[in-house]
């Protein structure tokens, strides 16, 4: 079984043949910079829309490497002939260095679900992605936690991303991302553990 999974991920399988037929990217690398945002995860969308986000002087910069493990597939809309096409599932790893209010390293590993391309006009396209995984800090983060909560090195990791590309620059895209660490409402760490960072990045398709 392990051999089959490795073959599916790295070639020599029907999955690899699907990549060849579609011309889809298999690998991509991204460089990020992000800044701490002073709000709970659920409040980020409304605060972003109203321009009411506030930030603290703690940041990170890093790189991520992603491998598409399930190439383009469709999700049909029940009771209709419509389907959401071009969806993918990726495995992503990141290495991040915090600076400013914190100075530790952080690593993440996550599964990402990515939508198909959404045309925006004028050669501009976008896709949306959400990821779930684990985040491990090299030491207890100074900014996470609260007066009565000791920060945790290992937390759940969530990512929410929008990727923008243009026909004039194939293989290069601009990325915005929300990077979220948490104890999952006290499930794996005390409540009030965690952080939110908003950042931007440049992505290069490695194919």
Contact map, one row per residue, 1 for C-alpha under 8 A:
111110000000000000000000000000000000000000000000000000000000000000000000000000000000000000000000000000000000000000000000000000000000000000000000000000000000000000000000000000000000000000000000000000000000000
111111000000000000000000000000000000000000000000000000000000000000000000000000000000000000000000000000000000000000000000000000000000000000000000000000000000000000000000000000000000000000000000000000000000000
111111100000000000000000000000000000000000000000000000000000000000000000000000000000000000000000000000000000000000000000000000000000000000000000000000000000000000000000000000000000000000000000000000000000000
111111110000000000000000000000000000000000000000000000000000000000000000000000000000000000000000000000000000000000000000000000000000000000000000000000000000000000000000000000000000000000000000000000000000000
111111111000000000000000000000000000000000000000000000000000000000000000000000000000000000000000000000000000000000000000000000000000000000000000000000000000000000000000000000000000000000000000000000000000000
011111111100000000000000000000000000000000000000000000000000000000000000000000000000000000000000000000000000000000000000000000000000000000000000000000000000000000000000000000000000000000000000000000000000000
001111111111100000000000000000000000000000000000000000000000000000000000000000000000000000000000000000000000000000000000000000000000000000000000000000000000000000000000000000000000000000000000000000000000000
000111111111111100000000000000000000000000000000000000000000000000001000000000000000000000000000000000000000000000000000000000000000000000000000000000000000000000000000000000000000000000000000000000000000000
000011111110001100000000000000000000000000000000000000000000000000111000000000000000000000000000000000000000000000000000000000000000000000000000000000000000000000000000000000000000000000000000000000000000000
000001111111000100000000000000000000000000000000000000000000000000000000000000000000000000000000000000000000000000000000000000000000000000000000000000000000000000000000000000000000000000000000000000000000000
000000111111101110000000000000000000000000000000000000000000000000000000000000000000000000000000000000000000000000000000000000000000000000000000000000000000000000000000000000000000000000000000000000000000000
000000110111111110000000000000000000000000000000000000000000000000000000000000000000000000000000000000000000000000000000000000000000000000000000000000000000000000000000000000000000000000000000000000000000000
000000110011111110000000000000000000000000000000000000000000000000000000000000000000000000000000000000000000000000000000000000000000000000000000000000000000000000000000000000000000000000000000000000000000000
000000010001111111000000000000000000000000000000000000000000000000000000000000000000000000000000000000000000000000000000000000000000000000000000000000000000000000000000000000000000000000000000000000000000000
000000011011111111100000000000000000000000000000000000000000000000000110000000000000000000000000000000000000000000000000000000000000000000000000000000000000000000000000000000000000000000000000000000000000000
000000011111111111110000000000000000000000000000000000000000000000000000000000000000000000000000000000000000000000000000000000000000000000000000000000000000000000000000000000000000000000000000000000000000000
000000000011111111111000000000000000000000000000000000000000000000000000000000000000000000000000000000000000000000000000000000000000000000000000000000000000000000000000000000000000000000000000000000000000000
000000000000011111111100000000000000000000000000000000000000000000000010000000000000000000000000000000000000000000000000000000000000000000000000000000000000000000000000000000000000000000000000000000000000000
000000000000001111111111110000000000000000000000000000000000000000000010000000000000000000000000000000000000000000000000000000000000000000000000000000000000000000000000000000000000000000000000000000000000000
000000000000000111111111000000000000000000000000000000000000000000000000000000000000000000000000000000000000000000000000000000000000000000000000000000000000000000000000000000000000000000000000000000000000000
000000000000000011111110000000000000000000000000000000000000000000000000000000000000000000000000000000000000000000000000000000000000000000000000000000000000000000000000000000000000000000000000000000000000000
000000000000000001111111000000000000000000000000000000000000000000000000000000000000000000000000000000000000000000000000000000000000000000000000000000000000000000000000000000000000000000000000000000000000000
000000000000000000111111100000000000000000000000000000000000000000000000000000000000000000000000000000000000000000000000000000000000000000000000000000000000000000000000000000000000000000000000000000000000000
000000000000000000110111110000000000000000000000000000000000000000000011000000000000000000000000000000000000000000000000000000000000000000000000000000000000000000000000000000000000000000000000000000000000001
000000000000000000100011111100000000000000000000000000000000000000010000000000000000000000000000000000000000000000000000000000000000000000000000000000000000000000000000000000000000000000000000000000000000111
000000000000000000100001111100000000000000000000000000000000000000111000000000000000000000000000000000000000000000000000000000000000000000000000000000000000000000000000000000000000000000000000000000000000011
000000000000000000000000111110000000000000000000000000000000000011110000000000000000000000000000000000000000000000000000000000000000000000000000000000000000000000000000000000000000000000000000000000000000111
000000000000000000000000111111000000000000000000000000000000000011100000000000000000000000000000000000000000000000000000000000000000000000000000000000000000000000000000000000000000000000000000000000000011111
000000000000000000000000001111100000000000000000000000000000001111000000000000000000000000000000000000000000000000000000000000000000000000000000000000000000000000000000000000000000000000000000000000000011110
000000000000000000000000000111110000000000000000000000000000001110000000000000000000000000000000000000000000000000000000000000000000000000000000000000000000000000000000000000000000000000000000000000001111000
000000000000000000000000000011111000000000000000000000000000111100000000000000000000000000000000000000000000000000000000000000000000000000000000000000000000000000000000000000000000000000000000000000001110000
000000000000000000000000000001111100000000000000000000000001111100000000000000000000000000000000000000000000000000000000000000000000000000000000000000000000000000000000000000000000000000000000000000111100000
000000000000000000000000000000111110000000000000000000000011110000000000000000000000000000000000000000000000000000000000000000000000000000000000000000000000000000000000000000000000000000000000000000111000000
000000000000000000000000000000011111000000000000000000000011100000000000000000000000000000000000000000000000000000000000000000000000000000000000000000000000000000000000000000000000000000000000000011110000000
000000000000000000000000000000001111100000000000000000111111000000000000000000000000000000000000000000000000000000000000000000000000000000000000000000000000000000000000000000000000000000000000000011100000000
000000000000000000000000000000000111110000000000000000111110000000000000000000000000000000000000000000000000000000000000000000000000000000000000000000000000000000000000000000000000000000000000001111000000000
000000000000000000000000000000000011111000000000000011110000000000000000000000000000000000000000000000000000000000000000000000000000000000000000000000000000000000000000000000000000000000000000000111000000000
000000000000000000000000000000000001111100000000000011110000000000000000000000000000000000000000000000000000000000000000000000000000000000000000000000000000000000000000000000000000000000000000000100000000000
000000000000000000000000000000000000111110110000000011000000000000000000000000000000000000000000000000000000000000000000000000000000000000000000000000000000000000000000000000000000000000000000000100000000000
000000000000000000000000000000000000011111110000000000000000000000000000000000000000000000000000000000000000000000000000000000000000000000000000000000000000000000000000000000000000000000000000000100000000000
000000000000000000000000000000000000001111110000000000000000000000000000000000000000000000000000000000000000000000000000000000000000000000000000000000000000000000000000000000000001000000000000000100000000000
000000000000000000000000000000000000000111111000000000000000000000000000000000000000000000000000000000000000000000000000000000000000000000000000000000000000000000000000000000000000000000000000000000000000000
000000000000000000000000000000000000001111111110000000000000000000000000000000000000000000000000000000000000000000000000000000000000000000000000000000000000000000000000000000000000000000000000000000000000000
000000000000000000000000000000000000001111111111000010000000000000000000000000000000000000000000000000000000000000000000000000000000000000000000000000000000000000000000000000000000000000000000000000000000000
000000000000000000000000000000000000000001111111100000000000000000000000000000000000000000000000000000000000000000000000000000000000000000000000000000000000000000000000000000000000000000000000000000000000000
000000000000000000000000000000000000000000111111110000000000000000000000000000000000000000000000000000000000000000000000000000000000000000000000000000000000000000000000000000000000000000000000000000000000000
000000000000000000000000000000000000000000111111111110000000000000000000000000000000000000000000000000000000000000000000000000000000000000000000000000000000000000000000000000000000000000000000000000000000000
000000000000000000000000000000000000000000011111111110000000000000000000000000000000000000000000000000000000000000000000000000000000000000000000000000000000000000000000000000000000000000000000000000000000000
000000000000000000000000000000000000000000001111111100000000000000000000000000000000000000000000000000000000000000000000000000000000000000000000000000000000000000000000000000000000000000000000000000000000000
000000000000000000000000000000000000000000000111111100000000000000000000000000000000000000000000000000000000000000000000000000000000000000000000000000000000000000000000000000000000000000000000000000000000000
000000000000000000000000000000000000000000000011111110000000000000000000000000000000000000000000000000000000000000000000000000000000000000000000000000000000000000000000000000000000000000000000000000000000000
000000000000000000000000000000000000000000000011111111000000000000000000000000000000000000000000000000000000000000000000000000000000000000000000000000000000000000000000000000000000000000000000000000000000000
000000000000000000000000000000000000111000010011001111100000000000000000000000000000000000000000000000000000000000000000000000000000000000000000000000000000000000000000000000000000000000000000000000000000000
000000000000000000000000000000000000111000000000000111110000000000000000000000000000000000000000000000000000000000000000000000000000000000000000000000000000000000000000000000000000000000000000000000000000000
000000000000000000000000000000000011110000000000000011111000000000000000000000000000000000000000000000000000000000000000000000000000000000000000000000000000000000000000000000000000000000000000000000000000000
000000000000000000000000000000000011110000000000000001111100000000000000000000000000000000000000000000000000000000000000000000000000000000000000000000000000000000000000000000000000000000000000000000000000000
000000000000000000000000000000000011000000000000000000111110000000000000000000000000000000000000000110000000000000000000000000000000000000000000000000000000000000000000000000000000000000000000000000000000000
000000000000000000000000000000000011000000000000000000011111000000000000000000000000000000000000011111000000000000000000000000000000000000000000000000000000000000000000000000000000000000000000000000000000000
000000000000000000000000000000001111000000000000000000001111100000000000000000000000000000000000011111000000000000000000000000000000000000000000000000000000000000000000000000000000000000000000000010000000000
000000000000000000000000000000011110000000000000000000000111110000000000000000000000000000000001111000000000000000000000000000000000000000000000000000000000000000000000000000000000000000000000000000000000000
000000000000000000000000000000111100000000000000000000000011111000000000000000000000000000000001110000000000000000000000000000000000000000000000000000000000000000000000000000000000000000000000000000000000000
000000000000000000000000000000111000000000000000000000000001111100000000000000000000000000000111100000000000000000000000000000000000000000000000000000000000000000000000000000000000000000000000000000000000000
000000000000000000000000000011110000000000000000000000000000111110000000000000000000000000000111000000000000000000000000000000000000000000000000000000000000000000000000000000000000000000000000000000000000000
000000000000000000000000000011110000000000000000000000000000011111000000000000000000000000011110000000000000000000000000000000000000000000000000000000000000000000000000000000000000000000000000000000000000000
000000000000000000000000001111000000000000000000000000000000001111100000000000000000000000011100000000000000000000000000000000000000000000000000000000000000000000000000000000000000000000000000000000000000000
000000000000000000000000001110000000000000000000000000000000000111110000000000000000000001111000000000000000000000000000000000000000000000000000000000000000000000000000000000000000000000000000000000000000000
000000001000000000000000011100000000000000000000000000000000000011111000000000000000000001110000000000000000000000000000000000000000000000000000000000000000000000000000000000000000000000000000000000000000000
000000001000000000000000111000000000000000000000000000000000000001111110000000000000000111100000000000000000000000000000000000000000000000000000000000000000000000000000000000000000000000000000000000000000000
000000011000000000000000010000000000000000000000000000000000000000111110000000000000000111100000000000000000000000000000000000000000000000000000000000000000000000000000000000000000000000000000000000000000000
000000000000001000000000000000000000000000000000000000000000000000011111100000000000000111000000000000000000000000000000000000000000000000000000000000000000000000000000000000000000000000000000000000000000000
000000000000001001100001000000000000000000000000000000000000000000011111100000000000011110000000000000000000000000000000000000000000000000000000000000000000000000000000000000000000000000000000000000000000000
000000000000000000000001000000000000000000000000000000000000000000000111110000000000111100000000000000000000000000010000000000000000000000000000000000000000000000000000000000000000000000000000000000000000000
000000000000000000000000000000000000000000000000000000000000000000000111111000000000111100000000000000000000000000000000000000000000000000000000000000000000000000000000000000000000000000000000000000000000000
000000000000000000000000000000000000000000000000000000000000000000000001111100000011111000000000000000000000000000000000000000000000000000000000000000000000000000000000000000000000000000000000000000000000000
000000000000000000000000000000000000000000000000000000000000000000000000111110000011101000000000000000000000000000000000000000000000000000000000000000000000000000000000000000000000000000000000000000000000000
000000000000000000000000000000000000000000000000000000000000000000000000011111011111000000000000000000000000000000000000000000000000000000000000000000000000000000000000000000000000000000000000000000000000000
000000000000000000000000000000000000000000000000000000000000000000000000001111111111000000000000000000000000000000000000000000000000000000000000000000000000000000000000000000000000000000000000000000000000000
000000000000000000000000000000000000000000000000000000000000000000000000000111110000000000000000000000000000000000000000000000000000000000000000000000000000000000000000000000000000000000000000000000000000000
000000000000000000000000000000000000000000000000000000000000000000000000000011111000000000000000000000000000000000000000000000000000000000000000000000000000000000000000000000000000000000000000000000000000000
000000000000000000000000000000000000000000000000000000000000000000000000000111111100000000000000000000000000000000000000000000000000000000000000000000000000000000000000000000000000000000000000000000000000000
000000000000000000000000000000000000000000000000000000000000000000000000000110111110000000000000000000000000000000000000000000000000000000000000000000000000000000000000000000000000000000000000000000000000000
000000000000000000000000000000000000000000000000000000000000000000000000000110011111000000000000000000000000000000000000000000000000000000000000000000000000000000000000000000000000000000000000000000000000000
000000000000000000000000000000000000000000000000000000000000000000000000011110001111100000000000000000000000000000000000000000000000000000000000000000000000000000000000000000000000000000000000000000000000000
000000000000000000000000000000000000000000000000000000000000000000000000011110000111111000000000000000000000000000110000000000000000000000000000000000000000000000000000000000000000000000000000000000000000000
000000000000000000000000000000000000000000000000000000000000000000000001111000000011111000000000000000000000000000110000000000000000000000000000000000000000000000000000000000000000000000000000000000000000000
000000000000000000000000000000000000000000000000000000000000000000000011110000000001111100000000000000000000000000111000000000000000000000000000000000000000000000000000000000000000000000000000000000000000000
000000000000000000000000000000000000000000000000000000000000000000000011111000000001111110000000000000000000000011110000000000000000000000000000000000000000000000000000000000000000000000000000000000000000000
000000000000000000000000000000000000000000000000000000000000000000011111100000000000011111000000000000000000000011110000000000000000000000000000000000000000000000000000000000000000000000000000000000000000000
000000000000000000000000000000000000000000000000000000000000000000011110000000000000001111100000000000000000001111000000000000000000000000000000000000000000000000000000000000000000000000000000000000000000000
000000000000000000000000000000000000000000000000000000000000000001111100000000000000000111110000000000000000001111000000000000000000000000000000000000000000000000000000000000000000000000000000000000000000000
000000000000000000000000000000000000000000000000000000000000000001111000000000000000000011111000000000000000111100000000000000000000000000000000000000000000000000000000000000000000000000000000000000000000000
000000000000000000000000000000000000000000000000000000000000000111100000000000000000000001111100000000000001111100000000000000000000000000000000000000000000000000000000000000000000000000000000000000000000000
000000000000000000000000000000000000000000000000000000000000000111000000000000000000000000111110000000000011110000000000000000000000000000000000000000000000000000000000000000000000000000000000000000000000000
000000000000000000000000000000000000000000000000000000000000011110000000000000000000000000011111000000000011100000000000000000000000000000000000000000000000000000000000000000000000000000000000000000000000000
000000000000000000000000000000000000000000000000000000000000011100000000000000000000000000001111100000001111000000000000000000000000000000000000000000000000000000000000000000000000000000000000000000000000000
000000000000000000000000000000000000000000000000000000000001111000000000000000000000000000000111110000001110000000000000000000000000000000000000000000000000000000000000000000000000000000000000000000000000000
000000000000000000000000000000000000000000000000000000000001110000000000000000000000000000000011111000111100000000000000000000000000000000000000000000000000000000000000000000000000000000000000000000000000000
000000000000000000000000000000000000000000000000000000000111100000000000000000000000000000000001111101111100000000000000000000000000000000000000000000000000000000000000000000000000000000000000000000000000000
000000000000000000000000000000000000000000000000000000000111000000000000000000000000000000000000111111110000000000000000000000000000000000000000000000000000000000000000000000000000000000000000000000000000000
000000000000000000000000000000000000000000000000000000001110000000000000000000000000000000000000011111100000000000000000000000000000000000000000000000000000000000000000000000000000000000000000000000000000000
000000000000000000000000000000000000000000000000000000001110000000000000000000000000000000000000001111100000000000000000000000000000000000000110000000000000000000000000000000000000000000000000000000000000000
000000000000000000000000000000000000000000000000000000000110000000000000000000000000000000000000011111110000000000000000000000000000000000001110000000000000000000000000000000000000000000000000000000000000000
000000000000000000000000000000000000000000000000000000000000000000000000000000000000000000000000111111111000000000000000000000000000000000000000000000000000000000000000000000000000000000000000000000000000000
000000000000000000000000000000000000000000000000000000000000000000000000000000000000000000000000111001111100000000000000000000000000000011101000000000000000000000000000000000000000000000000000000000000000000
000000000000000000000000000000000000000000000000000000000000000000000000000000000000000000000011110000111110000000000000000000000000000011100000000000000000000000000000000000000000000000000000000000000000000
000000000000000000000000000000000000000000000000000000000000000000000000000000000000000000000011110000011111000000000000000000000000001111000000000000000000000000000000000000000000000000000000000000000000000
000000000000000000000000000000000000000000000000000000000000000000000000000000000000000000001111000000001111100000000000000000000000001110000000000000000000000000000000000000000000000000000000000000000000000
000000000000000000000000000000000000000000000000000000000000000000000000000000000000000000011110000000000111110000000000000000000000111100000000000000000000100000000000000000000000000000000000000000000000000
000000000000000000000000000000000000000000000000000000000000000000000000000000000000000000111100000000000011111000000000000000000000111000000000000000000000000000000000000000000000000000000000000000000000000
000000000000000000000000000000000000000000000000000000000000000000000000000000000000000000111000000000000001111100000000000000000011110000000000000000000000100000000000000000000000000000000000000000000000000
000000000000000000000000000000000000000000000000000000000000000000000000000000000000000011110000000000000000111110000000000000000011100000000000000000000000000000000000000000000000000000000000000000000000000
000000000000000000000000000000000000000000000000000000000000000000000000000000000000000011110000000000000000011111000000000000001111000000000000000000000000000000000000000000000000000000000000000000000000000
000000000000000000000000000000000000000000000000000000000000000000000000000000000000001111000000000000000000001111100000000000001110000000000000000000000000000000000000000000000000000000000000000000000000000
000000000000000000000000000000000000000000000000000000000000000000000000000000000000001111000000000000000000000111110000000000111100000000000000000000000000000000000000000000000000000000000000000000000000000
000000000000000000000000000000000000000000000000000000000000000000000000000000000001111100000000000000000000000011111000000000111000000000000000000000000000000000000000000000000000000000000000000000000000000
000000000000000000000000000000000000000000000000000000000000000000000001000000000001111100000000000000000000000001111100000000110000000000000000000000000000000000000000000000000000000000000000000000000000000
000000000000000000000000000000000000000000000000000000000000000000000000000000000000010000000000000000000000000000111110000011100000000000000000000000000000000000000000000000000000000000000000000000000000000
000000000000000000000000000000000000000000000000000000000000000000000000000000000000000000000000000000000000000000011111000011100000000000000000000000000000000000000000000000000000000000000000000000000000000
000000000000000000000000000000000000000000000000000000000000000000000000000000000000000000000000000000000000000000001111101111000000000000000000000000000000000000000000000000000000000000000000000000000000000
000000000000000000000000000000000000000000000000000000000000000000000000000000000000000000000000000000000000000000000111111111000000000000000000000000000000000000000000000000000000000000000000000000000000000
000000000000000000000000000000000000000000000000000000000000000000000000000000000000000000000000000000000000000000000011111110000000000000000000000000000000000000000000000000000000000000000000000000000000000
000000000000000000000000000000000000000000000000000000000000000000000000000000000000000000000000000000000000000000000001111100000000000000000000000000000000000000000000000000000000000000000000000000000000000
000000000000000000000000000000000000000000000000000000000000000000000000000000000000000000000000000000000000000000000011111110000000000000000000000000000000000000000111000000000000000000000000000000000000000
000000000000000000000000000000000000000000000000000000000000000000000000000000000000000000000000000000000000000000000011111111000000000000000000000000000000000000011110000000000000000000000000000000000000000
000000000000000000000000000000000000000000000000000000000000000000000000000000000000000000000000000000000000000000001111101111100000000000000000000000000000000000011100000000000000000000000000000000000000000
000000000000000000000000000000000000000000000000000000000000000000000000000000000000000000000000000000000000000000001111000111110000000000000000000000000000000001111000000000000000000000000000000000000000000
000000000000000000000000000000000000000000000000000000000000000000000000000000000000000000000000000000000000000001111100000011111000000000000000000000000000000001110000000000000000000000000000000000000000000
000000000000000000000000000000000000000000000000000000000000000000000000000000000000000000000000000000000000000001110000000001111100000000000000000000000000000111100000000000000000000000000000000000000000000
000000000000000000000000000000000000000000000000000000000000000000000000000000000000000000000000000000000000000111100000000000111110000000000000000000000000001111000000000000000000000000000000000000000000000
000000000000000000000000000000000000000000000000000000000000000000000000000000000000000000000000000000000000000111000000000000011111000000000000000000000000011110000000000000000000000000000000000000000000000
000000000000000000000000000000000000000000000000000000000000000000000000000000000000000000000000000000000000011110000000000000001111100000000000000000000000111100000000000000000000000000000000000000000000000
000000000000000000000000000000000000000000000000000000000000000000000000000000000000000000000000000000000000011100000000000000000111110000000000000000000001111000000000000000000000000000000000000000000000000
000000000000000000000000000000000000000000000000000000000000000000000000000000000000000000000000000000000001111000000000000000000011111000000000000000000001110000000000000000000000000000000000000000000000000
000000000000000000000000000000000000000000000000000000000000000000000000000000000000000000000000000000000001110000000000000000000001111100000000000000000111100000000000000000000000000000000000000000000000000
000000000000000000000000000000000000000000000000000000000000000000000000000000000000000000000000000000000111100000000000000000000000111110000000000000001111100000000000000000000000100000000000000000000000000
000000000000000000000000000000000000000000000000000000000000000000000000000000000000000000000000000000000111000000000000000000000000011111000000000000001110000000000000000000000000000000000000000000000000000
000000000000000000000000000000000000000000000000000000000000000000000000000000000000000000000000000000011110000000000000000000000000001111111000000000001100000000000000000000000000000000000000000000000000000
000000000000000000000000000000000000000000000000000000000000000000000000000000000000000000000000000000011100000000000000000000000000000111110000000000001000000000000000000000000000000000000000000000000000000
000000000000000000000000000000000000000000000000000000000000000000000000000000000000000000000000000000011000000000000000000000000000000011111000000000001000000000000000000000000000000000000000000000000000000
000000000000000000000000000000000000000000000000000000000000000000000000000000000000000000000000000000000000000000000000000000000000000011111100000000111000000000000000000000000000000000000000000000000000000
000000000000000000000000000000000000000000000000000000000000000000000000000000000000000000000000000001010000000000000000000000000000000010111111000000111000000000000000000000000000000000000000000000000000000
000000000000000000000000000000000000000000000000000000000000000000000000000000000000000000000000000011000000000000000000000000000000000000011111000000100000000000000000000000000000000000000000000000000000000
000000000000000000000000000000000000000000000000000000000000000000000000000000000000000000000000000011000000000000000000000000000000000000001111100000000000000000000000000000000000000000000000000000000000000
000000000000000000000000000000000000000000000000000000000000000000000000000000000000000000000000000000000000000000000000000000000000000000001111110000100000000000000000000000000000000000000000111000000000000
000000000000000000000000000000000000000000000000000000000000000000000000000000000000000000000000000000000000000000000000000000000000000000000011111111110000000000000000000000000000000000000001110000000000000
000000000000000000000000000000000000000000000000000000000000000000000000000000000000000000000000000000000000000000000000000000000000000000000001111111100000000000000000000000000000000000000001100000000000000
000000000000000000000000000000000000000000000000000000000000000000000000000000000000000000000000000000000000000000000000000000000000000000000000111111000000000000000000000000000000000000000000000000000000000
000000000000000000000000000000000000000000000000000000000000000000000000000000000000000000000000000000000000000000000000000000000000000000000000111111000000000000000000000000000000000000000000000000000000000
000000000000000000000000000000000000000000000000000000000000000000000000000000000000000000000000000000000000000000000000000000000000000000000000111111100000000000000000000000000000000000000111100000000000000
000000000000000000000000000000000000000000000000000000000000000000000000000000000000000000000000000000000000000000000000000000000000000000000000111111110000000000000000000000000000000000000000100000000000000
000000000000000000000000000000000000000000000000000000000000000000000000000000000000000000000000000000000000000000000000000000000000000000011101110011111000000000000000000000000000000000000000110000000000000
000000000000000000000000000000000000000000000000000000000000000000000000000000000000000000000000000000000000000000000000000000000000000000011000100001111110000000000000000000000000000000001000100000000000000
000000000000000000000000000000000000000000000000000000000000000000000000000000000000000000000000000000000000000000000000000000000000001111111000000000111110000000000000000000000000000000000000000000000000000
000000000000000000000000000000000000000000000000000000000000000000000000000000000000000000000000000000000000000000000000000000000000011110000000000000011111000000000000000000000000000000000000000000000000000
000000000000000000000000000000000000000000000000000000000000000000000000000000000000000000000000000000000000000000000000000000000000011100000000000000011111100000000000000000000000111000011000010000000000000
000000000000000000000000000000000000000000000000000000000000000000000000000000000000000000000000000000000000000000000000000000000001111000000000000000000111110000000000000000000000111100010000000000000000000
000000000000000000000000000000000000000000000000000000000000000000000000000000000000000000000000000000000001010000000000000000000011111000000000000000000011111000000000000000000011110000000000000000000000000
000000000000000000000000000000000000000000000000000000000000000000000000000000000000000000000000000000000000000000000000000000000111100000000000000000000001111100000000000000000011100000000000000000000000000
000000000000000000000000000000000000000000000000000000000000000000000000000000000000000000000000000000000000000000000000000000001111000000000000000000000000111110000000000000001111000000000000000000000000000
000000000000000000000000000000000000000000000000000000000000000000000000000000000000000000000000000000000000000000000000000000011110000000000000000000000000011111000000000000001110000000000000000000000000000
000000000000000000000000000000000000000000000000000000000000000000000000000000000000000000000000000000000000000000000000000000011100000000000000000000000000001111100000000000111100000000000000000000000000000
000000000000000000000000000000000000000000000000000000000000000000000000000000000000000000000000000000000000000000000000000001111000000000000000000000000000000111110000000000111000000000000000000000000000000
000000000000000000000000000000000000000000000000000000000000000000000000000000000000000000000000000000000000000000000000000001110000000000000000000000000000000011111000000011110000000000000000000000000000000
000000000000000000000000000000000000000000000000000000000000000000000000000000000000000000000000000000000000000000000000000111100000000000000000000000000000000001111100000011100000000000000000000000000000000
000000000000000000000000000000000000000000000000000000000000000000000000000000000000000000000000000000000000000000000000000111000000000000000000000000000000000000111110110111000000000000000000000000000000000
000000000000000000000000000000000000000000000000000000000000000000000000000000000000000000000000000000000000000000000000001110000000000000000000000000000000000000011111110010000000000000000000000000000000000
000000000000000000000000000000000000000000000000000000000000000000000000000000000000000000000000000000000000000000000000001100000000000000000000000000000000000000001111110000000000000000000000000000000000000
000000000000000000000000000000000000000000000000000000000000000000000000000000000000000000000000000000000000000000000000001000000000000000000000000000000000000000000111110000000000000000000000000000000000000
000000000000000000000000000000000000000000000000000000000000000000000000000000000000000000000000000000000000000000000000000000000000000000000000000000000000000000001111111110000000000000000000000000000000000
000000000000000000000000000000000000000000000000000000000000000000000000000000000000000000000000000000000000000000000000000000000000000000000000000000000000000000001111111100000000000000000000000000000000000
000000000000000000000000000000000000000000000000000000000000000000000000000000000000000000000000000000000000000000000000000000000000000000000000000000000000000000000000111110000000000000000000000000000001110
000000000000000000000000000000000000000000000000000000000000000000000000000000000000000000000000000000000000000000000000000000000000000000000000000000000000000000001000111111000000000000000000000000000111100
000000000000000000000000000000000000000000000000000000000000000000000000000000000000000000000000000000000000000000000000000000000000000000000000000000000000000000111100101111100000000000000000000000000111000
000000000000000000000000000000000000000000000000000000000000000000000000000000000000000000000000000000000000000000000000000000000000000000000000000000000000000000111000000111110000000000000000000000011110000
000000000000000000000000000000000000000000000000000000000000000000000000000000000000000000000000000000000000000000000000000000000000000000000000000000000000000011110000000011111000000000000000000000011110000
000000000000000000000000000000000000000000000000000000000000000000000000000000000000000000000000000000000000000000000000000000000000000000000000000000000000000011100000000001111100000000000000000001111000000
000000000000000000000000000000000000000000000000000000000000000000000000000000000000000000000000000000000000000000000000000000000000000000000000000000000000001111000000000000111110000000000000000001110000000
000000000000000000000000000000000000000000000000000000000000000000000000000000000000000000000000000000000000000000000000000000000000000000000000000000000000001110000000000000011111000000000000000111100000000
000000000000000000000000000000000000000000000000000000000000000000000000000000000000000000000000000000000000000000000000000000000000000000000000000000000000111100000000000000001111100000000000000111100000000
000000000000000000000000000000000000000010000000000000000000000000000000000000000000000000000000000000000000000000000000000000000000000000000000000000000000111000000000000000000111110000000000011110000000000
000000000000000000000000000000000000000000000000000000000000000000000000000000000000000000000000000000000000000000000000000000000000001000000000000000000011110000000000000000000011111000000000111100000000000
000000000000000000000000000000000000000000000000000000000000000000000000000000000000000000000000000000000000000000000000000000000000000000000000000000000011100000000000000000000001111110001001111000000000000
000000000000000000000000000000000000000000000000000000000000000000000000000000000000000000000000000000000000000000000000000000000000000000000000000000000011000000000000000000000000111111111111110000000000000
000000000000000000000000000000000000000000000000000000000000000000000000000000000000000000000000000000000000000000000000000000000000000000000000000000000001000000000000000000000000011111111010000000000000000
000000000000000000000000000000000000000000000000000000000000000000000000000000000000000000000000000000000000000000000000000000000000000000000000000000000000000000000000000000000000011111101110000000000000000
000000000000000000000000000000000000000000000000000000000000000000000000000000000000000000000000000000000000000000000000000000000000000000000000000000000000000000000000000000000000001111111110000000000000000
000000000000000000000000000000000000000000000000000000000000000000000000000000000000000000000000000000000000000000000000000000000000000000000000000000000000000000000000000000000000001111111100000000000000000
000000000000000000000000000000000000000000000000000000000000000000000000000000000000000000000000000000000000000000000000000000000000000000000000000000000011000000000000000000000000001101111100000000000000000
000000000000000000000000000000000000000000000000000000000000000000000000000000000000000000000000000000000000000000000000000000000000000000000000000000010010000000000000000000000000011111111110100000000000000
000000000000000000000000000000000000000000000000000000000000000000000000000000000000000000000000000000000000000000000000000000000000000000000000000010000000000000000000000000000000001011111111100000000000000
000000000000000000000000000000000000000000000000000000000000000000000000000000000000000000000000000000000000000000000000000000000000000000000000000010000000000000000000000000000000001111001111100000000000000
000000000000000000000000000000000000000000000000000000000000000000000000000000000000000000000000000000000000000000000000000000000000000000000000110010000000000000000000000000000000011000000111110000000000000
000000000000000000000000000000000000000000000000000000000000000000000000000000000000000000000000000000000000000000000000000000000000000000000001110011110000000000000000000000000000111000001111111000000000000
000000000000000000000000000000000000000000000000000000000000000000000000000000000000000000000000000000000000000000000000000000000000000000000001100000100010000000000000000000000001111000000001111100000000000
000000000000000000000000000000000001000000000000000000000000000000000000000000000000000000000000000000000000000000000000000000000000000000000001000000000000000000000000000000000001110000000000111110000000000
000000000000000000000000000000000001111110000000000000000000000000000000000000000000000000000000000000000000000000000000000000000000000000000000000000000000000000000000000000000111100000000000011111000000000
000000000000000000000000000000000111100000000000000000000010000000000000000000000000000000000000000000000000000000000000000000000000000000000000000000000000000000000000000000000111000000000000001111100000000
000000000000000000000000000000000111100000000000000000000000000000000000000000000000000000000000000000000000000000000000000000000000000000000000000000000000000000000000000000011110000000000000000111110000000
000000000000000000000000000000011110000000000000000000000000000000000000000000000000000000000000000000000000000000000000000000000000000000000000000000000000000000000000000000011110000000000000000011111000000
000000000000000000000000000000011100000000000000000000000000000000000000000000000000000000000000000000000000000000000000000000000000000000000000000000000000000000000000000001111000000000000000000001111100000
000000000000000000000000000001111000000000000000000000000000000000000000000000000000000000000000000000000000000000000000000000000000000000000000000000000000000000000000000001110000000000000000000000111110000
000000000000000000000000000001110000000000000000000000000000000000000000000000000000000000000000000000000000000000000000000000000000000000000000000000000000000000000000000111100000000000000000000000011111000
000000000000000000000000000111100000000000000000000000000000000000000000000000000000000000000000000000000000000000000000000000000000000000000000000000000000000000000000000111100000000000000000000000001111100
000000000000000000000000000111000000000000000000000000000000000000000000000000000000000000000000000000000000000000000000000000000000000000000000000000000000000000000000001110000000000000000000000000000111110
000000000000000000000000101110000000000000000000000000000000000000000000000000000000000000000000000000000000000000000000000000000000000000000000000000000000000000000000001100000000000000000000000000000011111
000000000000000000000000111110000000000000000000000000000000000000000000000000000000000000000000000000000000000000000000000000000000000000000000000000000000000000000000001000000000000000000000000000000001111
000000000000000000000001111100000000000000000000000000000000000000000000000000000000000000000000000000000000000000000000000000000000000000000000000000000000000000000000000000000000000000000000000000000000111
